[in-house]
Amino acid sequence: MKTPTTSTQRRGSSLRRLTTHIICILLTTTGAALADNVIKLQVAAKSEHNDPKGNDPQEVQSRWLEISATAFHLEKPAAVKLEWAFFGDNLDTGKVIKHGSGTETVELAQSKIASVKSKPVNFTFTPRHTVRTGSGRRARSKVIEATGTRYHAWGVRAFVDGKLAGEAYSSPSIQKLMGGTN
C-alpha cells in the first residue's frame, strides 16, 4: 500500500527540482559567457537627414554605427575584425539590398572595451507623393511612386582569427542576409 505524501514532502521535492533547474541555467549561461573568443557587441545606430522643402520631396539620410566590443574570454590580446553593413529597401524593385558595408579592426583585451565608428552611408529616396498638374478648376493630382533606397536595418559581426566570435543585428531577418549563424 502506498503511503500518502504530505505537503512538506511535495514542497521539498518541488524545491529540489527548482534548485536543480536554476543551477543548470546558471551553468549553461556561465559556460556560454566564458567560451573561447566570445565578443559582446553593443551597437548604437546614429543618423542625420535633410528636411525636404518645396517641390523636391527627395530625402537624404546619412547613417553610421558606433560599435563597442567587449571580450569575455581571450587568452591574450587579439586583433578583432568588425564587419558591418547597412541594408536598404530598394523602392524600385521592392527588395532588401546591402547598401553599404565595411570592416574595422580593433585591438581587444579581456574585459576591456574597444569602440569604433563606421563610415557614414547615405540613403537617398523619394517617397510616394502627388504632383498637381494644371490649374484652376481643371487641376488634377498625379501620383508619383516611391524611388531610390530607403534605410532598412544594420548588422555587425566580430571575427577573431577568422572565426565568428560575436554578432548583433537590428532585425533577425538581417542575420541571414549577412551570412550569420542562422
PyMOL commands that set and color helices and strands:
alter all, ss='L'
color gray80, all
select helices_A, chain A and resi 7-33+136-138+172-178
alter helices_A, ss='H'
color red, helices_A
select strands_A, chain A and resi 39-49+59-71+78-90+95-108+113-117+121-126+129-133+140-144+147-160+163-169
alter strands_A, ss='S'
color yellow, strands_A
deselect
rebuild
show_as cartoon
